[in-house]
Amino acid sequence: MRFQLFIPGPTEVREEVLRAQAQPMIGHRMPEFSDLFHRVTEKIRTLFKTDAHVLIFTSSATGVMEGAVRNVVQHRLLSTVNGAFSERWAKIAKANGKAVDVLEVAWGQAIKPEALAEALKRKPYEAVLITHNETSTGVMNPLKDLAKVVHEVSPDTLILVDAVSSMIGAPIEFDAWGLDVVLASVQKCFALPPGLTVTLVSHRAIEKAKTVEHRGYYFDFLTQLKYYEERHQTPATPAISLLYALDVQLDRIQAETLEKRYERHQKMAEMARSWARTYFELFPEPGYESPTVTTIRNTRGISVKDTLQELKKRGYAISNGYGKLKEKTFRIGHMGDLTPDELQRLLETLTEVLGLPQA
Ligand SMILES: *Cc1c(COP(=O)(O)O)cnc(C)c1O
């Protein structure tokens, strides 16, 4: 059965991008690979207008979330938590033996700069973990303002950002905001099949990594960087087919322009929010609603599970609430290459499935 994905990852992958994967295989120690890997890496650097390092790992984002804390933190970090994915990052840091202090607010709320400033004043931290867009709740944290207070209150603290469901879908200014590690797997706003994680790493983070022991092996930023700089290769065999697809997709993103891409996401978010306000309520704290995923409070007590099944028969997939929010909320992902017209058709179909009057 063919159904279009309006879930917050993986997202709909266009035919042209899917087909790009079907190119003949090459060896990852061949010059043809180095050309591809160099081209893709530099396209990302150009897209973000940065001279920071770009590391591309064959892994979902969770692997690099682990890699990031191992590479730049020897002992202590501060983890901000307001949903399932930020909670995961705190758990990962603990599982790797780091001393983790948590700044937590309720699911649905955003992390505020004032609270972060207070937490940073209490102790020195090597790094702070921030989840830009909490996909579990549909809340976007005010990353620019959070980064600003880190620089003001604790300038030596590195800023590590999970931008899995925001990078390429919402503005992130790596250099201007003074970020140190920003990572995103490609099955969300990049609209590729899963399997790669794009990581921007500051020069300062690389310098810090040089002083950190037990950075691990597969996700060692220094080894990854050395292979790239010396021969445009990766230490282990990468997902070459996905890199073909990324190469093509980066051209498509460049052609659309990041600005237009952000506008398109914003427009879709406004459509989804307007639908949600008409028939239900929005879950996130007002003013912090995500531009890439809309989380709707189930104020009508519908069976979300049954609704998802009915929708699927009509060619669409949306998501139930995440974890403890299951059935209490549901989520519409509107990221990647989806268009406002496609979203409009989904919303009309959803209204019909729920037996509600069309607005
Ligand atoms: C999807 C998601 C993850 C997990 O990414 P994987 O690629 O599945 O490892 C982490 N953080 C956020 C914010 C996400 O949306």
The ligand as a Tripos MOL2 file, in Angstrom:
@<TRIPOS>MOLECULE
LIG
   15    15     1     0     0
SMALL
NO_CHARGES

@<TRIPOS>ATOM
      1 C1         13.9400   11.6780   15.4740 C.3       1 LIG1
      2 C2         14.6550   12.3940   16.5390 C.ar      1 LIG1
      3 C3         15.7650   11.8340   17.1980 C.ar      1 LIG1
      4 C4         16.2180   10.4420   16.9420 C.3       1 LIG1
      5 O1         16.8780   10.4040   15.7150 O.3       1 LIG1
      6 P1         17.3340    9.0110   15.0840 P.3       1 LIG1
      7 O2         17.8420    9.4390   13.7470 O.co2     1 LIG1
      8 O3         16.1150    8.1460   15.0440 O.co2     1 LIG1
      9 O4         18.3810    8.4230   15.9650 O.co2     1 LIG1
     10 C5         16.4330   12.5970   18.1200 C.ar      1 LIG1
     11 N1         16.0380   13.8370   18.4230 N.ar      1 LIG1
     12 C6         14.9820   14.4160   17.8130 C.ar      1 LIG1
     13 C7         14.6070   15.8080   18.1820 C.3       1 LIG1
     14 C8         14.2650   13.7120   16.8590 C.ar      1 LIG1
     15 O5         13.2120   14.2850   16.2520 O.3       1 LIG1
@<TRIPOS>BOND
     1     1     2 1
     2     2     3 ar
     3     2    14 ar
     4     3     4 1
     5     3    10 ar
     6     4     5 1
     7     5     6 1
     8     6     7 2
     9     6     8 1
    10     6     9 1
    11    10    11 ar
    12    11    12 ar
    13    12    13 1
    14    12    14 ar
    15    14    15 1
@<TRIPOS>SUBSTRUCTURE
     1 LIG1         1 GROUP 0 **** ****
